[in-house]
Amino acid sequence: MTVQDKELVPGLAGIPAAESSISYIDGQAGILEYRGHRIETLAEKSNFEETSWLLLNGELPTKAQLNGFRKKLNGYRGIGDDVVEVISKLPKQGHPMAALQAGLAMLGMESPVIDVHDAAQREDACARLIAATPTLVAAFARARAGKPFVAPDPNLDTAANFLYMLNGQKPDALEAHVLDVCLVLHADHTMNASTFAARVVASTEADPYSVCASAVGALKGPLHGGANERVLEQLEAIGSAAAVPAWLEKMSASKGKIMGFGHRVYKTKDPRAKRLQTLVREVREKLGSTPVYDTALALEDAVVAKLGAKGIHPNVDFFSGIVYEKLGIPTDFFTPIFAIARVTGWLAHWCEQMDGNKIFRPGQIYTGVHDATYVPIDQRG
Ligand SMILES: CC(C)(COP(=O)(O)OP(=O)(O)OC[C@H]1O[C@@H](n2cnc3c(N)ncnc32)[C@H](O)[C@@H]1OP(=O)(O)O)[C@@H](O)C(=O)NCCC(=O)NCCS
């Protein structure tokens, strides 16, 4: 049987593209595990640095290992003056994910060229990428707002550092904690589109900066990471909590999809959404309410009452957008924050792909013509 006789599976849905021990989803039971650890446990007890180590190395670090990793990350958070300058000159109307792709390419240009088969060199590159990605995102945010670049603070971890570089002032403990939990929850999610893109590029033995820049391109799409921006647009369009019932009736009548609800894999509540929901409550109690925030809470209640029995629940994108909005982060920076977390997952998959690598080269079912006649250009109709 040739590839030509095989049945096409659109989107490779359900076709295994790799063996992986990094993360696991049970969509029926609503379970997500990183290296066998339930996401709820990590969100409650761990932090982004420890979770990154876990994803990269397969097990939780000792105190000494974690301290060493933190030190390494803090040493690699800076980006070169040339990179800061180029980022400051990028078109301001462009999307921050495009700026991040450009930034990752430049980070690769200023970093040492590595042997991708050398585990120690890979480990070093992973630390550089995890450490510097938030700096690249914050640098574009500051430039776009016409504000000067804020260099990372070597005493702050990833989440607090990002907020510091974004706003120019140290975040309070709650804000840093909330973002840290969000990063833990977004760090990996099995063979989604951006991770597959990362593994395809990794399989060519390209450098990890190219691997992550490609994955950022995939994550940018509205069918993937871009959905979280749409949630905020939807909430702003609804306008107020009081307007929710009428809006929902109209939406249901037109059979429209409510952004931030439903999931392709999870047929029960997304475990990440559950944790984010509690964060939303904590943030609301401590930082107060906003119109968008009140609309979101009313929408959640109304949608779950109407569609919960059908398996439609809030997904990760619904609550993450609400949390980021409350932290004062511009809407089009929601997906870059997703990328700040997911870089860790992409890199874990890059390392896994490099062990026993085989370049991806799927087949295709040719539907074109054969033996076409070449007609000279002046004789074509
Ligand atoms: C994520 C998503 C694509 C999953 O799709 P899916 O698993 O293929 O589910 P389907 O599109 O087959 O929907 C199954 C049923 O639930 C309904 N449904 C699914 N998601 C819905 C939503 N967000 N709002 C309203 N109804 C929804 C569908 O209309 C369909 O109803 P029907 O059986 O009466 O025709 C879908 O839920 C969606 O588009 N959500 C909104 C976008 C979003 O938030 N994306 C981020 C995902 S993390």
The ligand as an SDF file (V2000), in Angstrom:
LIG
                    3D

 48 50  0  0  0  0  0  0  0  0999 V2000
  -12.8960   24.7230   21.7300 C   0  0  0  0  0  0  0  0  0  0  0  0
  -13.9520   24.2470   20.7590 C   0  0  0  0  0  0  0  0  0  0  0  0
  -13.4310   24.4930   19.3310 C   0  0  0  0  0  0  0  0  0  0  0  0
  -14.2100   22.7640   20.9830 C   0  0  0  0  0  0  0  0  0  0  0  0
  -15.0020   22.3310   20.0050 O   0  0  0  0  0  0  0  0  0  0  0  0
  -15.5940   20.8290   19.9220 P   0  0  0  0  0  0  0  0  0  0  0  0
  -15.0880   19.9930   21.0210 O   0  0  0  0  0  0  0  0  0  0  0  0
  -15.3180   20.3970   18.5570 O   0  0  0  0  0  0  0  0  0  0  0  0
  -17.0900   21.0520   20.2050 O   0  0  0  0  0  0  0  0  0  0  0  0
  -18.1530   21.2690   19.0820 P   0  0  0  0  0  0  0  0  0  0  0  0
  -17.7760   22.4820   18.3090 O   0  0  0  0  0  0  0  0  0  0  0  0
  -18.3170   19.9880   18.3460 O   0  0  0  0  0  0  0  0  0  0  0  0
  -19.4550   21.5440   19.9600 O   0  0  0  0  0  0  0  0  0  0  0  0
  -20.2540   20.5550   20.5620 C   0  0  0  0  0  0  0  0  0  0  0  0
  -21.5670   21.2170   20.9620 C   0  0  0  0  0  0  0  0  0  0  0  0
  -21.3070   22.1760   22.0050 O   0  0  0  0  0  0  0  0  0  0  0  0
  -21.6160   23.4980   21.5450 C   0  0  0  0  0  0  0  0  0  0  0  0
  -20.5190   24.3670   21.9400 N   0  0  0  0  0  0  0  0  0  0  0  0
  -19.1960   24.0670   22.0020 C   0  0  0  0  0  0  0  0  0  0  0  0
  -18.5020   25.1200   22.4090 N   0  0  0  0  0  0  0  0  0  0  0  0
  -19.3860   26.1070   22.5970 C   0  0  0  0  0  0  0  0  0  0  0  0
  -19.2500   27.4580   22.9820 C   0  0  0  0  0  0  0  0  0  0  0  0
  -18.0540   27.9750   23.2670 N   0  0  0  0  0  0  0  0  0  0  0  0
  -20.3650   28.1840   23.0530 N   0  0  0  0  0  0  0  0  0  0  0  0
  -21.5760   27.6740   22.7670 C   0  0  0  0  0  0  0  0  0  0  0  0
  -21.7640   26.4100   22.4000 N   0  0  0  0  0  0  0  0  0  0  0  0
  -20.6820   25.6390   22.3010 C   0  0  0  0  0  0  0  0  0  0  0  0
  -21.6650   23.3920   20.0250 C   0  0  0  0  0  0  0  0  0  0  0  0
  -22.5040   24.3930   19.4550 O   0  0  0  0  0  0  0  0  0  0  0  0
  -22.2200   22.0060   19.8260 C   0  0  0  0  0  0  0  0  0  0  0  0
  -23.5960   22.0550   20.0590 O   0  0  0  0  0  0  0  0  0  0  0  0
  -24.6070   21.0860   19.2360 P   0  0  0  0  0  0  0  0  0  0  0  0
  -24.2370   19.6950   19.6700 O   0  0  0  0  0  0  0  0  0  0  0  0
  -25.9530   21.5170   19.6760 O   0  0  0  0  0  0  0  0  0  0  0  0
  -24.3270   21.3250   17.7850 O   0  0  0  0  0  0  0  0  0  0  0  0
  -15.2600   25.0050   20.9850 C   0  0  0  0  0  0  0  0  0  0  0  0
  -15.7510   24.7170   22.2620 O   0  0  0  0  0  0  0  0  0  0  0  0
  -15.1070   26.4850   20.7780 C   0  0  0  0  0  0  0  0  0  0  0  0
  -15.1060   26.9730   19.6350 O   0  0  0  0  0  0  0  0  0  0  0  0
  -14.9790   27.2880   21.8880 N   0  0  0  0  0  0  0  0  0  0  0  0
  -14.8780   28.7200   21.7990 C   0  0  0  0  0  0  0  0  0  0  0  0
  -13.4530   29.1560   21.4390 C   0  0  0  0  0  0  0  0  0  0  0  0
  -12.4850   28.9880   22.5920 C   0  0  0  0  0  0  0  0  0  0  0  0
  -12.7210   29.3810   23.7130 O   0  0  0  0  0  0  0  0  0  0  0  0
  -11.3320   28.3880   22.2730 N   0  0  0  0  0  0  0  0  0  0  0  0
  -10.2910   28.1440   23.2300 C   0  0  0  0  0  0  0  0  0  0  0  0
  -10.1880   26.6770   23.5390 C   0  0  0  0  0  0  0  0  0  0  0  0
   -9.0190   26.3790   24.8300 S   0  0  0  0  0  0  0  0  0  0  0  0
  1  2  1  0
  2  3  1  0
  2  4  1  0
  2 36  1  0
  4  5  1  0
  5  6  1  0
  6  7  2  0
  6  8  1  0
  6  9  1  0
  9 10  1  0
 10 11  2  0
 10 12  1  0
 10 13  1  0
 13 14  1  0
 14 15  1  0
 15 16  1  0
 15 30  1  0
 16 17  1  0
 17 18  1  0
 17 28  1  0
 18 19  1  0
 18 27  1  0
 19 20  2  0
 20 21  1  0
 21 22  1  0
 21 27  2  0
 22 23  1  0
 22 24  2  0
 24 25  1  0
 25 26  2  0
 26 27  1  0
 28 29  1  0
 28 30  1  0
 30 31  1  0
 31 32  1  0
 32 33  2  0
 32 34  1  0
 32 35  1  0
 36 37  1  0
 36 38  1  0
 38 39  2  0
 38 40  1  0
 40 41  1  0
 41 42  1  0
 42 43  1  0
 43 44  2  0
 43 45  1  0
 45 46  1  0
 46 47  1  0
 47 48  1  0
M  END
$$$$
